[in-house]
Amino acid sequence: MAAYQCEKCGMSIGTMTCGKCSRELVHSSLTKPDGTTVHISECPDGHGKVKSPQCCGQDMTCSL
């Protein structure tokens, strides 16, 4: 299970699922044209992806 945690306050988010197939989203990342990476959660069946959650004004991290 991908669990995201805020490095500032410790808030965490557990399981997130796809609204179409109910499968658990998996952690991944995208590399932007400027070379920076963005953390994302995506459906393993290819139904889409979302930017990973934010807390305290920054991206939450996910340890795999």
C-alpha positions in Angstrom: 0.0 0.0 0.0 1.3 3.5 -0.9 1.2 5.7 2.2 2.0 9.3 1.9 3.4 11.3 4.9 4.0 15.0 5.5 7.6 15.6 6.5 6.6 18.7 8.4 3.7 17.7 10.6 3.5 13.9 10.2 0.0 13.7 8.8 -0.4 10.6 6.6 -2.8 9.3 3.9 -3.3 5.6 3.4 -5.1 3.8 0.5 -6.4 5.8 -2.5 -8.4 3.9 -5.1 -9.5 4.4 -8.7 -13.1 5.5 -9.1 -13.6 3.4 -12.2 -12.1 0.0 -11.2 -11.6 0.4 -7.4 -8.0 -0.7 -7.6 -5.5 0.9 -5.3 -3.5 3.7 -6.9 0.3 3.1 -7.1 3.0 5.6 -6.4 5.1 6.8 -9.4 6.7 10.0 -10.6 6.8 12.1 -13.8 9.9 14.0 -15.1 8.9 17.4 -16.3 10.6 19.1 -19.4 12.8 21.2 -17.0 14.2 17.9 -15.5 12.4 18.2 -12.1 10.2 15.3 -11.0 6.6 15.3 -9.7 5.2 12.6 -7.5 2.0 11.0 -8.7 -0.5 8.3 -7.9 -1.8 6.3 -10.8 -4.3 3.5 -11.6 -2.5 0.2 -12.4 -5.1 -0.4 -15.1 -4.3 2.8 -16.9 -7.5 4.8 -16.0 -5.5 7.9 -15.1 -3.2 9.6 -12.7 -3.3 12.4 -10.1 -0.6 14.5 -8.5 0.3 13.2 -5.1 -1.3 14.9 -2.1 0.1 18.0 -0.4 0.2 19.1 3.2 1.7 22.1 4.9 2.3 23.7 1.5 4.6 20.9 0.2 4.3 17.5 -1.5 3.8 14.6 0.8 6.4 11.8 0.4 5.9 8.1 -0.2 8.4 5.4 0.9 8.1 2.3 -1.2 
